[in-house]
Amino acid sequence: MIRVLVVDDHPVVRSGLAGMLSVEEDLEVVGEAADGQEAVELAAALGPDVVLMDLRMPVLDGVAATAGIVGAGVSGAGPRVVVLTTYDTDADILRAVEAGATGYLLKDTPRAVLVAGIRAAARGETVLAPSVATRLVSSVRTAAERPSAREAEVLTLVALGRSNSEVGRELSITEATVKTHLIRAFAKLGVADRTAAVTVARDRGWIA
């Protein structure tokens, strides 16, 4: 059972999401928060597997709340945060990713895709809306489109089947940093998931 905390400052949106997710046999909505501060507190108290996080909220915004929730985790054991928002600007996306978000989806995401994204996030996989992946391609693609040394190291370990937390431990970096390197590698490769990243990286000779 995947335990989900829903965070949004609009009561109708929270209720709608909670109702939609509750019909899934493997998902349990364990709480709802109306702002980022409440989200941080409930995440600590309830220990959800996934936090579905809005960006623009009072008291504490989604980026700061994400950083607070992810930073409170021990060795990658904390909740995975999936941003669910109407905003897809470069600045919003990068701030959320750098804060430690596992995924970034938009509120017009089809139900099946959202549910699949929550399940993927619970497994530690990165989840991106197509338009978000496209923006990341534009914002971080380099002229040579080559990975940095660290990105190549991360991809190599991913190819060996390591999880984000395992990669972080082996490279002595945080899980949030691993996710950032993966996001940037995804953008350079023009892909949206780990499996495709490994396949394309091998095809291009980036990793063995």
C-alpha positions as CSV (number, residue, x, y, z in Angstrom):
1,M,0.0,0.0,0.0
2,I,1.4,3.4,-1.0
3,R,0.6,6.1,1.5
4,V,-0.1,9.5,0.0
5,L,-0.3,13.0,1.5
6,V,-2.2,15.5,-0.6
7,V,-1.1,19.2,-0.4
8,D,-3.1,22.0,-2.0
9,D,-4.5,25.3,-0.7
10,H,-7.8,24.8,-2.6
11,P,-10.2,22.5,-0.6
12,V,-12.1,21.4,-3.7
13,V,-8.8,20.3,-5.4
14,R,-7.7,18.4,-2.3
15,S,-11.0,16.6,-2.0
16,G,-11.0,15.8,-5.7
17,L,-7.5,14.4,-5.6
18,A,-8.2,12.4,-2.4
19,G,-11.4,10.9,-3.8
20,M,-9.7,10.0,-7.1
21,L,-6.8,8.3,-5.5
22,S,-8.7,6.5,-2.8
23,V,-10.4,4.3,-5.4
24,E,-7.1,2.7,-6.3
25,E,-6.5,-0.5,-4.4
26,D,-2.8,0.2,-3.7
27,L,-3.1,3.9,-2.8
28,E,-4.2,5.3,0.6
29,V,-4.6,9.0,1.2
30,V,-3.4,9.4,4.8
31,G,-3.8,13.2,5.1
32,E,-4.4,16.5,3.5
33,A,-2.6,19.8,4.0
34,A,-3.6,23.3,3.0
35,D,-0.2,25.0,3.0
36,G,3.5,24.1,2.9
37,Q,4.1,24.4,6.6
38,E,1.2,22.0,7.4
39,A,2.6,19.7,4.7
40,V,6.0,19.5,6.5
41,E,4.4,18.9,9.8
42,L,2.0,16.2,8.5
43,A,4.8,14.5,6.5
44,A,6.8,14.2,9.7
45,A,3.8,13.0,11.7
46,L,2.3,10.6,9.2
47,G,5.3,9.3,7.3
48,P,3.7,9.0,3.8
49,D,5.4,7.3,0.9
50,V,4.5,10.1,-1.5
51,V,3.6,13.7,-1.1
52,L,1.6,15.3,-3.9
53,M,2.7,18.9,-3.6
54,D,1.2,22.1,-5.0
55,L,3.7,24.9,-5.7
56,R,1.9,28.2,-5.0
57,M,0.5,28.2,-1.4
58,P,0.4,30.5,1.6
59,V,2.6,30.4,4.7
60,L,5.2,28.2,3.0
61,D,5.3,27.5,-0.7
62,G,5.7,24.1,-2.3
63,V,9.5,24.5,-3.1
64,A,10.3,25.3,0.5
65,A,8.0,22.6,1.8
66,T,9.7,20.1,-0.5
67,A,13.1,21.0,0.8
68,G,11.9,20.7,4.3
69,I,10.3,17.3,3.8
70,V,13.2,15.8,1.7
71,G,15.8,17.3,4.0
72,A,14.2,15.6,7.0
73,G,14.6,12.2,5.5
74,V,17.4,9.9,6.6
75,S,19.5,8.2,3.8
76,G,16.8,8.7,1.3
77,A,14.2,7.0,3.5
78,G,11.8,10.0,3.6
79,P,8.7,10.7,1.5
80,R,9.0,11.2,-2.3
81,V,7.6,14.5,-3.3
82,V,5.8,14.9,-6.6
83,V,4.9,18.4,-7.6
84,L,1.4,18.8,-9.1
85,T,0.8,22.3,-10.3
86,T,-0.5,24.5,-13.1
87,Y,2.9,26.2,-13.5
88,D,5.6,24.9,-15.8
89,T,8.1,27.8,-16.1
90,D,11.8,27.0,-16.2
91,A,12.4,28.7,-12.9
92,D,9.6,26.8,-11.1
93,I,10.7,23.4,-12.5
94,L,14.4,23.9,-11.6
95,R,13.6,25.2,-8.2
96,A,11.5,22.2,-7.4
97,V,14.0,19.7,-8.7
98,E,16.8,21.3,-6.8
99,A,14.7,21.3,-3.7
100,G,14.5,17.5,-4.0
101,A,11.3,16.8,-5.9
102,T,11.1,13.3,-7.4
103,G,8.6,14.4,-10.0
104,Y,6.9,17.3,-11.6
105,L,3.4,16.9,-13.1
106,L,0.8,19.4,-14.3
107,K,-2.8,19.5,-13.1
108,D,-4.1,18.7,-16.6
109,T,-2.3,15.3,-16.3
110,P,-4.8,12.4,-17.1
111,R,-5.8,10.4,-14.1
112,A,-4.1,7.2,-15.3
113,V,-0.8,9.1,-15.8
114,L,-1.0,10.7,-12.4
115,V,-1.6,7.4,-10.6
116,A,1.2,5.8,-12.6
117,G,3.4,8.7,-11.6
118,I,2.7,8.3,-7.9
119,R,3.5,4.6,-8.1
120,A,6.8,5.3,-10.0
121,A,7.7,8.0,-7.4
122,A,7.1,5.5,-4.6
123,R,9.7,3.3,-6.3
124,G,12.1,6.2,-6.4
125,E,11.8,6.9,-10.1
126,T,11.8,10.4,-11.6
127,V,8.4,11.5,-13.1
128,L,8.1,14.3,-15.6
129,A,5.2,15.7,-17.6
130,P,6.2,15.8,-21.3
131,S,6.1,19.6,-21.4
132,V,8.3,19.7,-18.4
133,A,10.8,17.4,-20.0
134,T,10.8,19.6,-23.1
135,R,11.5,22.7,-21.0
136,L,14.3,21.0,-19.2
137,V,15.8,20.0,-22.6
138,S,15.9,23.7,-23.6
139,S,17.2,25.0,-20.3
140,V,20.0,22.6,-19.6
141,R,21.1,21.2,-22.9
142,T,24.8,22.1,-23.6
143,A,26.3,22.7,-27.0
144,A,28.1,19.4,-27.0
145,E,25.2,17.6,-25.3
146,R,27.8,15.6,-23.3
147,P,27.2,14.7,-19.7
148,S,29.4,16.0,-16.9
149,A,31.7,13.5,-15.2
150,R,29.3,13.2,-12.3
151,E,26.3,12.7,-14.6
152,A,28.1,9.9,-16.3
153,E,28.9,8.3,-13.0
154,V,25.3,8.5,-11.9
155,L,24.1,7.0,-15.2
156,T,26.6,4.2,-14.9
157,L,25.4,3.2,-11.5
158,V,21.8,3.5,-12.6
159,A,22.6,1.1,-15.5
160,L,23.8,-1.4,-12.9
161,G,20.4,-1.3,-11.2
162,R,21.2,1.0,-8.3
163,S,18.4,3.1,-6.8
164,N,18.8,6.8,-6.2
165,S,19.6,6.3,-2.6
166,E,22.2,3.6,-3.4
167,V,23.8,5.9,-6.0
168,G,24.0,8.6,-3.4
169,R,25.7,6.4,-0.9
170,E,28.2,5.1,-3.4
171,L,29.1,8.6,-4.6
172,S,28.8,10.2,-1.2
173,I,26.2,12.7,-2.4
174,T,22.6,13.3,-1.3
175,E,19.7,11.6,-3.0
176,A,18.4,15.1,-4.0
177,T,21.7,15.7,-5.8
178,V,21.4,12.4,-7.6
179,K,18.0,13.4,-8.8
180,T,19.3,16.7,-10.1
181,H,22.1,15.0,-12.0
182,L,19.6,12.5,-13.5
183,I,17.2,15.3,-14.5
184,R,20.0,17.1,-16.3
185,A,21.1,13.9,-18.0
186,F,17.5,13.2,-19.0
187,A,17.3,16.7,-20.6
188,K,20.6,16.2,-22.5
189,L,19.5,12.8,-23.7
190,G,16.0,13.9,-24.6
191,V,14.3,11.2,-22.5
192,A,12.0,11.1,-19.5
193,D,12.8,8.0,-17.6
194,R,15.7,5.9,-16.3
195,T,15.4,3.0,-18.7
196,A,15.4,5.2,-21.7
197,A,18.3,7.2,-20.3
198,V,20.5,4.1,-19.9
199,T,19.6,2.9,-23.4
200,V,20.3,6.2,-25.2
201,A,23.4,6.9,-23.1
202,R,24.8,3.5,-24.2
203,D,23.9,4.1,-27.8
204,R,25.8,7.4,-27.7
205,G,28.8,5.9,-26.0
206,W,28.3,7.9,-22.8
207,I,28.5,4.8,-20.6
208,A,29.7,1.3,-21.2
